[in-house]
């Protein structure tokens, strides 16, 4: 009977730990965006999964040249002069081997949209966000740090 209780307790512990372990094998969650030039935290972005496609929304802008609650002045269309906080800046990514690709990302500071790939690093604590035009070899990467 003691063995059965210990086994049940171990199983309960392992089951409780699964969500925490699973969270590190996907970009889904909250991320601190790190400026690739200044290395400062600029914003908090939440990545969510919608039917197998990832999208990212800015929850909070922490540092901006435009001051608190900046607008997307350089954006076109529906995003023009809209608040960056609450804006979806990344969409359409799907799992592709050990990375996520096929999506796009908006740089609100420039108002430009780029192709994007995501790759988890450091056991899921960091995210390599690579934006590019044309070929992925040419482009720019940022490292985001998990905020959870």
C-alpha positions, -999 to 999 in steps of 0.1 A, spaced: 0 0 0 29 24 8 44 17 -26 11 25 -43 8 58 -23 44 68 -32 38 59 -69 6 80 -69 24 109 -53 53 107 -78 28 106 -107 10 136 -93 42 155 -90 53 146 -125 20 155 -140 20 189 -122 55 196 -136 45 188 -172 30 223 -180 61 240 -168 83 217 -189 60 220 -219 61 258 -218 98 258 -227 94 239 -259 72 265 -276 74 303 -281 39 306 -266 41 329 -236 53 364 -226 86 377 -238 108 407 -231 121 422 -263 157 432 -262 170 460 -285 198 444 -306 218 477 -305 213 490 -269 206 456 -252 178 473 -232 144 457 -226 120 476 -249 86 459 -245 67 428 -234 52 408 -262 28 379 -257 29 350 -283 -2 330 -286 -12 300 -307 -43 303 -329 -51 269 -346 -14 261 -350 -4 295 -362 16 318 -338 10 355 -334 25 381 -312 9 411 -296 26 440 -277 13 440 -242 34 469 -229 60 493 -243 87 499 -217 111 521 -236 104 543 -266 119 573 -283 83 586 -285 77 585 -248 49 564 -231 22 549 -251 37 555 -286 18 554 -318 27 536 -350 34 568 -369 54 550 -397 28 523 -403 5 521 -433 -31 512 -435 -52 502 -405 -21 505 -381 -13 541 -391 -12 563 -359 -26 535 -338 -12 526 -303 16 501 -304 4 487 -271 -22 461 -280 -10 458 -316 -4 425 -332 31 427 -346 38 391 -356 15 366 -373 13 335 -394 42 314 -380 40 276 -380 62 249 -366 89 239 -391 113 214 -375 131 230 -346 119 265 -356 88 285 -365 86 301 -399 63 313 -427 51 344 -408 57 381 -408 67 407 -382 62 444 -381 89 468 -369 67 496 -355 96 521 -354 100 518 -392 65 507 -401 80 479 -422 69 443 -424 95 415 -427 95 377 -430 103 361 -397 116 329 -382 117 320 -345 140 296 -328 141 287 -291 175 288 -273 189 282 -238 163 255 -230 134 277 -240 144 307 -219 155 328 -250 140 333 -284 160 342 -315 137 364 -336 151 367 -371 135 393 -395 145 394 -431 136 404 -467 141 378 -494 165 352 -480 168 344 -443 206 346 -446 203 383 -449 185 401 -421 187 409 -385 181 390 -353 170 400 -318 171 379 -287 140 379 -266 140 366 -230 110 347 -215 92 370 -191 73 342 -172 
